[in-house]
Amino acid sequence: MELTMRKDVPTELTWDLSLIYPTEEEMYRDLEKMTALCTAMEEKYKGKLTTAEAVNACLDDYRELYRLAVLVGNYADLAVSVDYYDSHNQERNEKVSQTTTEVMSRLSFVESEIMAQRESVLRQAQDMGAENRGFLEDILRRKPYQLQPETERVLTALGQTLNAPYQIYNMTKLADIRFDNFAVDGQSYPLGYSLFEDNYEYETRTEVRRAAFRSFSDKIRQYENVTAAAYNTQVRTEKTLSDLRGYSSVFDSLLFGQKVTRQMYDRQIDLIMEKLAPHMRKYARLLQKVHKLDKMTFADLKIAVDPEYDPKVTIEESRQYIEKGLSVLGEEYVSMVREAYRDRWVDFARNQGKSTGGFCASPYGKNSFILLSWNERMADVFTLAHELGHAGHFRACNRAQSIFDTEVSAYFVEAPSTMNELLMAHYLLKTNSDKRFRRWVLSSMVGHTYYHNFVTHLLEAAYQREVYRIIDAGGSVQAETLSRIMRSTLEKFWGDAVEIVDGAELTWMRQPHYYMGLYSYTYSAGLTVATQACKRIETEGQPAVEDWKKVLAAGSTADPAGLARMAGVDITTDAPLLDTIETIGSYIDEICAITEELEG
C-alpha cells in the first residue's frame, strides 16, 4: 500500500499532457506568442476602444490571447498537480503564471476602456459580434463594481500574489506534511493523504480505521496554524476586495459571479441541514447496527453497508461499466468515453506528492484531463463517471460556444458530473434484481454520490458560511475558531447518532474548496438539478435526454436558473431540493428494509 514516487509509475496509468503540447518547447512558443499578441494589442487598441467596431476587433484578439493563456496555464499547472515534489515543474509553472499575470495586467485597459463607453455603444458591439456578446453582457453587469483603470491594473498585476494562500495550502498539504506509519496489534501501516481518504476511511477493520483516523488527525494538527493563517489571508482578501468594489457583503461579492441570489445560496444550506439530517442519522444508525459497532463515530461514516459485496474493479472493467451506464446519452457521448481511456485523458496513478481527490480540466479546443487515484473500488467508477460528466459538458459547450461563453456558473457546474453518477446507478439497478445487489447499488448512491455532495461538501458549506459571517463583520479566524465552528456544524447535523471524536473538527484543513469562494454548497445545488433531470430521463426518455444535451452545449449563455429551466427544473422554488431530500430518504428507507429482510 506504500505510495511510489512519480518516476516509478507505469506510463499507462498517467495522463498524456502531450495532447496539449507535444513538447515543452512548443508550450514556450505559445507563451511567447501570447506576450507578442499582448504587445500588439496595446499598440493597436490602447486609448482607442471608443467604437463598436474597435471593441469587437479588440475582443476578437483577446479571445485568441485568452485561448493561449488557458493552454499554457493548464499544461504547466496539470504537471505540478501530479507531483508536488518535482522542482522543474514547479519552476515552469511559476514562470508561466508570472508571465500570464503580467500580460493580463497590461491588458487590464481592455475591460476598463470598454466599461467606460456608453451602453448604446456596447449594445451595438453585441449586435455586431455574437462571439463577444456574453463577454460584453458581463461587462455591463459588472460596471457598478468596476474600479479606476489604474487600480484594476494593479489588482490584476497582484493576481499571483492574491492566489498565494491557495499555493501555500497546497504546498503545506501535498509537499511538507510527511506522515509516519501507525501500528495496530503490532502491525505497521503506511499513511498519507491519499491513503487515508481513499483507503482507510473505507477500511472494514474498525481498529485499523479508527487508528488511521487518529494518526492522520494528529499529524495534520501539527500544521493547523499555518493552514489557518493561509485561510484567514484568503477570506480577509476576499472581504477587502468586496469592500473596495462596493458590494454590500462578501457573500454578495462571491455570489455575483455565480449569477444566483443569496436566497438560493442560503436555502441550499438551511433546508439540507434541517431536512436531510434525520435521514442521514438513520443511515448512520444502520451502519452501526450492521457492523456491530460499540458506538458510531465520525471515523466510521464512510464504511459500506455491505463491504463484502463491494467488488474489486479493474480499470478495464470500469470502462465497460461506464460505457454501458452512460449509453443513454448517445453514441457520441460513449465515443468520448472510449477516447478518454484510449488516449490517456485520465491520471489513475497513486503516487507521493499527487493532489488528492479528483478533478477534470478541459482546456478550450483540447480534450479533458482527469485526475484521480485508482483504488479498484466501485466508488472509483462513480468518481470517474463524475469527472467524465465534466468532460462531456465542456466538450459540448467548448464546441458550441465562444471561449467567452464557457465559464459556467459554479452553482450549475456540478450538475452534469453528478448526473453521470445517477445514470450509472440507475443502469446498475436495471441489470440485476437480486436484493443484496439492489441494496449495494442504493447504498453506493447514498454513501458515495449523495453523501459526498449533500453531506461532506454541504457541511463544509455550512461551516464556511459561519466563517464568512465573522469576516463580514470585520473579524478574523484562527485555528481554534475554525475547529470550533467545524465541530459545532458536525454536531448540529449528526445529533446524538454520531460521536464527533477528536480530530473531526480538523476537517476544515482537508479541502481546497475553501480557497475557491462559495464553491462547496454548489455540489448539492448541482446534484439537486441532476436528480430532477435524471428523473425526467427515467420517465420521459429521449425527449429529456435531448433537453439535457442542449443544456450541456449552452455553456454560460444562460444563468443557472435558465440552464435548469432548459432541463425542466425550476430552481427558483424549494420544490426540487425538498423532493431530492425525500428521494435520498426513500433510498435509506429501502436500504433499511432490505437489510431487515436479508437478516431474516
C-alpha positions as CSV (number, residue, x, y, z in Angstrom):
1,M,0.0,0.0,0.0
2,E,3.1,2.3,0.3
3,L,2.9,5.0,-2.3
4,T,5.5,5.1,-5.0
5,M,7.4,8.1,-6.4
6,R,6.0,9.6,-9.6
7,K,9.0,8.5,-11.7
8,D,8.2,4.8,-10.9
9,V,4.6,5.0,-12.0
10,P,3.8,3.0,-15.2
11,T,3.1,5.3,-18.1
12,E,-0.2,3.7,-18.9
13,L,-1.6,4.9,-15.6
14,T,-0.7,8.5,-16.3
15,W,-2.4,11.2,-18.4
16,D,-0.7,12.4,-21.6
17,L,-0.1,16.1,-21.5
18,S,1.4,16.0,-24.9
19,L,-2.2,16.2,-26.1
20,I,-1.9,19.9,-25.2
21,Y,1.7,20.4,-26.3
22,P,4.0,17.6,-27.8
23,T,7.0,19.3,-26.2
24,E,7.8,21.9,-23.5
25,E,9.4,24.0,-26.3
26,E,6.1,24.3,-28.1
27,M,4.4,25.4,-24.9
28,Y,7.0,28.1,-24.6
29,R,6.5,29.2,-28.2
30,D,2.8,29.8,-27.4
31,L,3.8,31.7,-24.3
32,E,6.0,34.0,-26.4
33,K,3.1,34.3,-28.9
34,M,0.8,35.3,-26.1
35,T,3.2,38.0,-25.0
36,A,3.7,39.3,-28.6
37,L,-0.1,39.4,-29.1
38,C,-0.3,41.4,-25.8
39,T,2.2,44.0,-27.1
40,A,0.4,44.2,-30.5
41,M,-3.0,44.7,-28.7
42,E,-1.5,47.5,-26.6
43,E,-0.2,49.3,-29.7
44,K,-3.4,48.8,-31.7
45,Y,-6.2,49.4,-29.1
46,K,-5.0,51.2,-26.0
47,G,-6.9,54.5,-25.8
48,K,-8.9,53.7,-28.9
49,L,-11.7,51.5,-27.7
50,T,-14.4,54.1,-28.4
51,T,-16.5,52.5,-31.2
52,A,-18.4,49.2,-31.5
53,E,-16.1,48.2,-34.4
54,A,-12.9,48.8,-32.3
55,V,-14.4,46.9,-29.3
56,N,-15.2,43.9,-31.4
57,A,-11.8,43.8,-33.1
58,C,-10.1,44.0,-29.8
59,L,-12.2,41.3,-28.3
60,D,-11.5,39.0,-31.3
61,D,-7.8,39.3,-30.5
62,Y,-8.5,38.9,-26.8
63,R,-10.3,35.6,-27.3
64,E,-7.1,34.3,-29.0
65,L,-4.9,35.5,-26.3
66,Y,-7.2,34.0,-23.7
67,R,-7.1,30.7,-25.5
68,L,-3.3,30.7,-25.4
69,A,-3.3,31.6,-21.7
70,V,-5.7,28.7,-21.0
71,L,-3.5,26.2,-22.9
72,V,-0.1,27.2,-21.4
73,G,-1.6,27.5,-17.9
74,N,-3.2,24.1,-18.0
75,Y,-0.1,22.4,-19.4
76,A,2.1,23.9,-16.6
77,D,-0.4,23.5,-13.7
78,L,-1.5,20.0,-14.5
79,A,2.1,18.7,-14.5
80,V,2.5,20.1,-10.9
81,S,-0.8,18.6,-9.7
82,V,0.5,15.0,-10.1
83,D,3.9,15.6,-8.4
84,Y,4.4,18.5,-5.9
85,Y,8.0,17.2,-5.4
86,D,9.1,18.0,-9.0
87,S,11.0,21.3,-8.8
88,H,11.3,21.6,-12.6
89,N,7.6,21.6,-13.0
90,Q,7.2,24.0,-10.1
91,E,9.6,26.5,-11.6
92,R,8.0,26.2,-15.0
93,N,4.5,26.7,-13.6
94,E,5.7,29.8,-11.7
95,K,7.2,31.2,-14.9
96,V,4.0,30.6,-16.9
97,S,1.9,32.1,-14.0
98,Q,4.1,35.1,-13.7
99,T,4.1,35.8,-17.4
100,T,0.3,35.4,-17.7
101,T,-0.3,37.6,-14.8
102,E,1.9,40.3,-16.3
103,V,0.1,40.0,-19.7
104,M,-3.3,40.3,-18.1
105,S,-2.2,43.3,-16.1
106,R,-1.0,45.1,-19.2
107,L,-4.3,44.3,-20.9
108,S,-6.5,45.4,-18.0
109,F,-7.1,48.5,-20.1
110,V,-9.4,46.4,-22.3
111,E,-12.1,46.0,-19.8
112,S,-11.6,49.4,-18.2
113,E,-11.9,51.2,-21.6
114,I,-14.9,49.1,-22.8
115,M,-16.7,49.7,-19.5
116,A,-16.2,53.5,-19.8
117,Q,-18.2,53.5,-23.1
118,R,-21.9,54.3,-23.3
119,E,-24.3,51.4,-23.0
120,S,-25.5,52.1,-26.6
121,V,-22.0,51.5,-28.0
122,L,-21.7,48.2,-26.1
123,R,-25.2,47.1,-27.3
124,Q,-24.2,47.9,-30.8
125,A,-21.0,45.9,-30.4
126,Q,-23.1,43.0,-29.1
127,D,-25.2,43.1,-32.2
128,M,-22.1,43.1,-34.4
129,G,-20.2,40.2,-32.8
130,A,-22.0,37.1,-31.5
131,E,-18.9,35.5,-30.1
132,N,-18.3,38.6,-27.9
133,R,-21.9,39.1,-26.8
134,G,-21.7,37.2,-23.5
135,F,-18.4,39.0,-22.5
136,L,-20.0,42.4,-23.2
137,E,-23.1,41.4,-21.2
138,D,-20.9,40.6,-18.2
139,I,-19.0,43.9,-18.7
140,L,-22.3,45.8,-18.4
141,R,-23.3,43.7,-15.4
142,R,-20.1,44.4,-13.6
143,K,-20.0,48.1,-14.4
144,P,-21.3,49.3,-11.0
145,Y,-18.4,47.5,-9.2
146,Q,-15.6,48.5,-11.5
147,L,-12.7,50.5,-10.0
148,Q,-10.5,53.1,-11.7
149,P,-8.3,51.7,-14.6
150,E,-5.0,52.1,-12.7
151,T,-6.5,50.3,-9.6
152,E,-7.7,47.5,-11.8
153,R,-4.3,47.2,-13.4
154,V,-2.6,46.9,-10.1
155,L,-5.1,44.3,-8.8
156,T,-4.5,42.2,-11.9
157,A,-0.8,42.6,-11.5
158,L,-1.1,41.2,-8.0
159,G,-3.0,38.2,-9.2
160,Q,-0.3,35.7,-8.5
161,T,0.2,37.2,-5.0
162,L,-3.5,37.2,-4.3
163,N,-3.5,33.5,-5.2
164,A,-0.7,32.8,-2.7
165,P,-2.9,31.4,0.1
166,Y,-4.1,28.6,-2.1
167,Q,-0.5,27.8,-3.2
168,I,0.7,27.8,0.4
169,Y,-2.2,25.5,1.4
170,N,-1.3,23.0,-1.4
171,M,2.4,23.1,-0.6
172,T,1.8,22.5,3.0
173,K,-0.7,19.7,2.4
174,L,1.0,17.9,-0.5
175,A,4.7,18.6,-0.1
176,D,5.5,19.4,3.5
177,I,3.3,17.0,5.5
178,R,5.1,13.7,5.8
179,F,3.1,11.0,7.6
180,D,4.6,8.4,9.9
181,N,3.4,4.8,9.9
182,F,0.9,3.8,12.5
183,A,0.6,0.4,14.3
184,V,-2.3,-1.8,15.2
185,D,-1.7,-5.0,17.1
186,G,2.0,-4.9,16.4
187,Q,1.5,-4.5,12.6
188,S,2.8,-1.3,10.9
189,Y,0.6,0.5,8.3
190,P,1.8,3.3,5.9
191,L,-0.2,6.6,5.9
192,G,-0.6,9.5,3.6
193,Y,-3.4,11.9,2.5
194,S,-4.5,9.7,-0.4
195,L,-4.1,6.5,1.6
196,F,-6.2,7.8,4.3
197,E,-9.0,9.4,2.2
198,D,-9.1,6.7,-0.4
199,N,-8.5,3.6,1.7
200,Y,-8.5,3.8,5.5
201,E,-11.8,5.8,5.7
202,Y,-13.4,2.8,4.0
203,E,-11.5,0.2,5.9
204,T,-13.7,-2.6,7.3
205,R,-11.5,-3.4,10.3
206,T,-12.6,-0.9,13.0
207,E,-9.4,-0.9,14.9
208,V,-7.3,-0.1,11.8
209,R,-9.8,2.5,10.5
210,R,-10.0,4.4,13.8
211,A,-6.3,4.2,14.4
212,A,-5.7,5.6,11.0
213,F,-8.1,8.5,11.7
214,R,-6.3,9.3,15.0
215,S,-2.8,9.1,13.4
216,F,-3.9,11.2,10.4
217,S,-5.6,13.8,12.7
218,D,-2.5,14.0,15.0
219,K,-0.3,14.8,12.0
220,I,-2.3,17.4,10.3
221,R,-3.0,19.1,13.7
222,Q,0.8,20.0,13.7
223,Y,0.1,22.2,10.6
224,E,-3.2,23.8,11.8
225,N,-1.8,27.3,12.5
226,V,0.0,27.7,9.1
227,T,-3.1,26.4,7.3
228,A,-5.4,28.7,9.3
229,A,-3.1,31.7,8.6
230,A,-3.3,30.9,4.8
231,Y,-7.1,30.6,5.0
232,N,-7.6,33.7,7.1
233,T,-5.5,35.6,4.5
234,Q,-7.7,34.2,1.7
235,V,-11.0,35.3,3.3
236,R,-9.7,38.6,4.5
237,T,-8.5,39.4,1.0
238,E,-11.9,38.5,-0.4
239,K,-13.6,40.8,2.1
240,T,-11.2,43.6,1.2
241,L,-11.9,43.3,-2.5
242,S,-15.6,43.1,-1.8
243,D,-15.4,46.4,0.1
244,L,-13.3,48.1,-2.5
245,R,-15.7,47.3,-5.2
246,G,-18.7,48.4,-3.2
247,Y,-20.6,45.2,-2.6
248,S,-22.9,45.2,0.4
249,S,-21.3,42.0,1.8
250,V,-18.6,39.5,0.9
251,F,-21.5,37.0,0.2
252,D,-22.9,39.3,-2.5
253,S,-19.4,39.7,-4.0
254,L,-18.7,35.9,-4.1
255,L,-22.2,35.0,-5.4
256,F,-22.2,37.8,-8.1
257,G,-20.1,35.7,-10.5
258,Q,-22.3,32.7,-9.9
259,K,-25.4,34.6,-11.0
260,V,-27.5,33.3,-8.2
261,T,-29.3,35.1,-5.3
262,R,-28.4,35.0,-1.6
263,Q,-31.8,33.3,-1.1
264,M,-30.8,30.4,-3.4
265,Y,-27.5,30.0,-1.5
266,D,-29.0,30.1,2.0
267,R,-31.9,27.8,1.0
268,Q,-29.4,25.1,-0.1
269,I,-27.7,25.1,3.3
270,D,-30.7,25.6,5.6
271,L,-33.0,23.0,4.1
272,I,-30.4,20.3,3.9
273,M,-29.2,21.0,7.5
274,E,-32.8,20.7,8.7
275,K,-34.5,18.2,6.4
276,L,-31.7,15.8,5.4
277,A,-30.1,15.4,8.9
278,P,-32.8,13.0,10.2
279,H,-32.4,10.7,7.2
280,M,-28.6,10.6,7.5
281,R,-28.8,9.9,11.2
282,K,-31.0,6.9,10.4
283,Y,-28.3,5.8,7.9
284,A,-25.6,6.2,10.5
285,R,-27.5,4.1,13.0
286,L,-27.9,1.4,10.3
287,L,-24.2,1.3,9.7
288,Q,-23.6,1.0,13.5
289,K,-26.1,-1.9,13.7
290,V,-24.8,-3.8,10.6
291,H,-21.2,-3.5,11.7
292,K,-22.0,-4.2,15.3
293,L,-20.0,-1.1,16.4
294,D,-19.8,-0.2,20.1
295,K,-20.6,3.3,19.1
296,M,-20.9,5.3,15.8
297,T,-18.1,7.8,15.4
298,F,-17.1,10.3,12.8
299,A,-14.3,8.0,11.7
300,D,-16.9,5.3,10.8
301,L,-19.2,7.2,8.5
302,K,-17.6,6.2,5.2
303,I,-17.8,2.4,5.7
304,A,-20.0,0.5,3.3
305,V,-23.3,-1.2,4.4
306,D,-22.1,-4.4,2.8
307,P,-18.4,-4.2,2.3
308,E,-18.0,-7.9,1.4
309,Y,-20.3,-7.3,-1.6
310,D,-18.3,-4.3,-2.9
311,P,-16.4,-5.8,-5.8
312,K,-12.8,-5.0,-6.9
313,V,-12.9,-3.3,-10.2
314,T,-10.1,-3.1,-12.7
315,I,-9.6,0.0,-15.0
316,E,-10.7,-2.0,-18.0
317,E,-13.9,-3.2,-16.2
318,S,-14.6,0.4,-15.2
319,R,-14.6,1.3,-18.9
320,Q,-17.3,-1.4,-19.6
321,Y,-19.4,-0.2,-16.7
322,I,-19.2,3.4,-17.7
323,E,-19.8,2.9,-21.4
324,K,-23.0,0.9,-20.7
325,G,-24.1,3.1,-17.9
326,L,-23.9,6.3,-19.9
327,S,-25.2,4.8,-23.2
328,V,-28.5,6.6,-22.6
329,L,-26.7,9.8,-23.6
330,G,-26.0,8.5,-27.1
331,E,-23.2,7.0,-29.2
332,E,-21.3,10.3,-29.5
333,Y,-21.0,10.5,-25.7
334,V,-19.9,6.9,-25.4
335,S,-17.3,7.5,-28.1
336,M,-15.9,10.3,-25.9
337,V,-15.6,7.8,-23.0
338,R,-13.7,5.4,-25.2
339,E,-11.4,8.2,-26.4
340,A,-10.7,9.1,-22.8
341,Y,-9.4,5.6,-22.0
342,R,-7.6,5.1,-25.3
343,D,-5.8,8.4,-25.4
344,R,-4.9,8.6,-21.7
345,W,-7.0,11.6,-20.6
346,V,-7.0,10.1,-17.1
347,D,-4.3,10.0,-14.5
348,F,-5.1,6.9,-12.5
349,A,-1.8,6.7,-10.6
350,R,-1.3,6.6,-6.9
351,N,2.0,8.3,-6.0
352,Q,3.6,10.6,-3.5
353,G,3.1,14.3,-3.9
354,K,0.0,13.9,-6.1
355,S,-3.1,16.1,-5.5
356,T,-5.9,14.3,-3.5
357,G,-9.5,13.8,-4.6
358,G,-10.4,14.2,-8.3
359,F,-10.9,16.9,-10.8
360,C,-11.3,17.5,-14.5
361,A,-9.6,20.2,-16.5
362,S,-10.9,21.0,-20.0
363,P,-8.7,23.5,-21.9
364,Y,-10.6,25.1,-24.8
365,G,-10.1,23.3,-28.1
366,K,-8.4,20.3,-26.5
367,N,-9.6,17.1,-24.7
368,S,-10.1,16.9,-21.0
369,F,-7.7,15.8,-18.3
370,I,-9.0,13.9,-15.3
371,L,-7.1,13.4,-12.0
372,L,-8.0,10.7,-9.5
373,S,-6.2,7.9,-7.6
374,W,-7.4,4.4,-8.7
375,N,-8.1,2.0,-5.7
376,E,-10.1,-0.7,-7.6
377,R,-13.4,0.2,-5.8
378,M,-16.8,0.8,-7.3
379,A,-16.6,4.2,-5.7
380,D,-13.7,5.0,-8.2
381,V,-16.0,4.0,-11.1
382,F,-18.6,6.6,-9.8
383,T,-15.8,9.2,-9.4
384,L,-14.6,8.6,-12.9
385,A,-18.1,8.8,-14.3
386,H,-18.5,12.1,-12.4
387,E,-15.3,13.6,-13.9
388,L,-16.3,12.3,-17.4
389,G,-19.5,14.3,-16.8
390,H,-17.4,17.4,-16.6
391,A,-15.5,16.3,-19.7
392,G,-18.7,15.7,-21.7
393,H,-20.1,19.0,-20.5
394,F,-17.2,21.1,-21.6
395,R,-16.6,19.1,-24.8
396,A,-20.2,20.1,-25.8
397,C,-20.0,23.7,-24.7
398,N,-16.4,24.3,-26.0
399,R,-17.5,23.1,-29.4
400,A,-20.7,25.1,-29.5
401,Q,-19.7,28.4,-27.8
402,S,-17.1,31.1,-27.9
403,I,-14.4,30.7,-25.3
404,F,-16.0,33.7,-23.5
405,D,-19.2,31.6,-23.1
406,T,-17.7,28.5,-21.4
407,E,-17.3,29.8,-17.9
408,V,-20.3,28.0,-16.5
409,S,-21.6,29.2,-13.1
410,A,-20.3,27.1,-10.1
411,Y,-23.9,26.8,-9.0
412,F,-24.7,24.6,-12.0
413,V,-21.3,23.1,-13.0
414,E,-21.6,20.0,-10.8
415,A,-25.0,19.0,-12.4
416,P,-23.5,17.3,-15.5
417,S,-21.0,15.4,-13.3
418,T,-23.4,14.2,-10.7
419,M,-25.9,13.3,-13.4
420,N,-23.5,10.7,-14.7
421,E,-23.2,9.1,-11.2
422,L,-27.0,8.8,-11.1
423,L,-27.2,7.4,-14.6
424,M,-24.6,4.8,-13.6
425,A,-26.6,3.8,-10.6
426,H,-29.9,3.6,-12.4
427,Y,-28.2,1.4,-15.1
428,L,-26.8,-0.9,-12.4
429,L,-30.3,-1.3,-10.8
430,K,-31.7,-2.5,-14.1
431,T,-29.0,-5.2,-14.6
432,N,-29.8,-7.3,-11.6
433,S,-32.9,-7.9,-9.4
434,D,-31.1,-9.6,-6.6
435,K,-32.0,-7.9,-3.2
436,R,-28.4,-7.8,-2.0
437,F,-27.2,-6.3,-5.3
438,R,-30.0,-3.7,-5.1
439,R,-29.0,-2.7,-1.6
440,W,-25.4,-2.4,-2.7
441,V,-26.3,0.0,-5.5
442,L,-28.6,2.1,-3.4
443,S,-26.1,2.3,-0.6
444,S,-23.4,3.3,-3.2
445,M,-25.7,6.2,-4.2
446,V,-26.4,7.2,-0.6
447,G,-22.9,6.5,0.8
448,H,-21.0,8.0,-2.2
449,T,-22.9,10.2,-4.6
450,Y,-25.3,11.8,-2.1
451,Y,-23.0,11.6,0.9
452,H,-20.2,13.3,-0.9
453,N,-22.3,16.1,-2.4
454,F,-25.1,16.5,0.1
455,V,-23.2,15.8,3.4
456,T,-19.5,16.2,3.1
457,H,-19.5,19.3,0.9
458,L,-22.7,20.7,2.4
459,L,-21.3,20.6,5.9
460,E,-18.3,22.4,4.6
461,A,-20.6,25.0,3.2
462,A,-22.4,25.4,6.5
463,Y,-19.1,25.8,8.2
464,Q,-17.8,28.2,5.6
465,R,-20.9,30.4,5.9
466,E,-20.2,30.9,9.6
467,V,-16.6,31.9,8.7
468,Y,-17.7,34.5,6.2
469,R,-20.2,35.9,8.7
470,I,-17.3,36.6,11.1
471,I,-15.2,38.1,8.3
472,D,-18.1,40.2,7.0
473,A,-18.4,41.7,10.5
474,G,-14.8,42.7,10.4
475,G,-13.3,39.8,12.4
476,S,-10.7,37.2,11.6
477,V,-10.3,33.5,12.1
478,Q,-7.6,31.3,13.7
479,A,-7.2,27.6,14.0
480,E,-9.1,27.4,17.3
481,T,-12.0,29.3,15.9
482,L,-12.2,27.2,12.7
483,S,-12.1,24.0,14.6
484,R,-14.8,25.2,17.0
485,I,-17.1,26.2,14.0
486,M,-16.5,22.9,12.3
487,R,-17.2,20.8,15.4
488,S,-20.4,22.7,16.1
489,T,-21.6,22.2,12.5
490,L,-20.9,18.5,12.6
491,E,-22.7,18.1,16.0
492,K,-25.7,20.0,14.8
493,F,-26.1,17.8,11.7
494,W,-25.4,14.4,13.3
495,G,-27.0,15.0,16.7
496,D,-26.7,12.0,19.1
497,A,-26.4,9.5,16.2
498,V,-22.7,10.1,15.7
499,E,-19.9,10.8,18.2
500,I,-17.8,13.7,16.9
501,V,-14.4,12.4,18.1
502,D,-11.2,14.5,18.5
503,G,-9.8,15.2,15.0
504,A,-13.2,15.5,13.3
505,E,-13.0,19.3,13.9
506,L,-9.9,19.4,11.7
507,T,-12.0,18.6,8.6
508,W,-11.6,22.3,7.7
509,M,-7.9,21.6,6.9
510,R,-8.6,18.9,4.3
511,Q,-10.4,20.6,1.4
512,P,-9.1,23.1,-1.2
513,H,-12.7,24.3,-1.9
514,Y,-12.4,27.0,0.8
515,Y,-9.9,28.8,-1.5
516,M,-12.5,28.9,-4.3
517,G,-15.1,31.3,-2.9
518,L,-18.6,29.9,-2.2
519,Y,-18.0,26.6,-4.0
520,S,-18.7,23.9,-1.5
521,Y,-22.5,24.4,-1.5
522,T,-22.7,24.1,-5.2
523,Y,-22.2,20.4,-5.2
524,S,-25.6,19.9,-3.6
525,A,-27.1,22.5,-5.9
526,G,-25.8,20.7,-9.0
527,L,-26.9,17.3,-7.7
528,T,-30.4,18.7,-7.0
529,V,-30.7,19.7,-10.6
530,A,-29.2,16.4,-11.7
531,T,-31.6,14.4,-9.6
532,Q,-34.6,16.1,-11.0
533,A,-33.3,16.0,-14.6
534,C,-32.5,12.3,-14.2
535,K,-36.0,11.6,-13.0
536,R,-37.2,13.2,-16.3
537,I,-34.9,10.9,-18.3
538,E,-36.2,7.9,-16.4
539,T,-39.8,8.7,-17.1
540,E,-39.8,10.6,-20.4
541,G,-36.9,9.0,-22.2
542,Q,-35.3,10.6,-25.3
543,P,-37.0,14.0,-25.2
544,A,-35.5,14.6,-21.7
545,V,-32.1,13.3,-23.0
546,E,-32.2,15.8,-25.9
547,D,-33.1,18.6,-23.5
548,W,-30.1,17.7,-21.4
549,K,-27.8,17.7,-24.4
550,K,-28.9,21.2,-25.2
551,V,-28.1,22.2,-21.6
552,L,-24.6,20.8,-21.9
553,A,-24.0,22.7,-25.1
554,A,-25.4,26.0,-23.8
555,G,-22.3,26.8,-21.7
556,S,-22.7,30.2,-19.9
557,T,-25.2,31.6,-22.4
558,A,-27.8,31.2,-19.6
559,D,-27.7,31.7,-15.9
560,P,-28.2,28.6,-13.5
561,A,-31.9,29.2,-13.3
562,G,-32.1,29.4,-17.1
563,L,-30.0,26.2,-17.6
564,A,-32.1,24.3,-15.1
565,R,-35.3,25.5,-16.8
566,M,-34.0,24.1,-20.1
567,A,-33.7,20.7,-18.3
568,G,-37.2,21.1,-17.0
569,V,-36.3,22.1,-13.4
570,D,-37.4,25.2,-11.6
571,I,-34.7,26.0,-9.0
572,T,-36.3,29.4,-8.1
573,T,-38.5,27.4,-5.7
574,D,-37.9,25.0,-2.8
575,A,-39.6,22.1,-4.6
576,P,-36.7,20.5,-6.4
577,L,-34.5,20.5,-3.3
578,L,-37.2,19.2,-1.0
579,D,-38.1,16.4,-3.5
580,T,-34.4,15.5,-3.8
581,I,-34.1,15.2,0.0
582,E,-37.2,13.0,0.1
583,T,-35.6,10.8,-2.6
584,I,-32.5,10.3,-0.5
585,G,-34.7,9.5,2.4
586,S,-36.6,6.9,0.4
587,Y,-33.3,5.2,-0.6
588,I,-32.3,5.0,3.0
589,D,-35.7,3.6,4.0
590,E,-35.4,0.9,1.3
591,I,-31.8,0.0,2.3
592,C,-33.0,-0.5,5.9
593,A,-36.0,-2.6,4.7
594,I,-33.8,-4.8,2.5
595,T,-31.3,-5.2,5.4
596,E,-34.0,-6.4,7.7
597,E,-35.3,-8.8,5.1
598,L,-31.8,-10.2,4.4
599,E,-31.0,-10.6,8.0
600,G,-34.2,-12.6,8.5
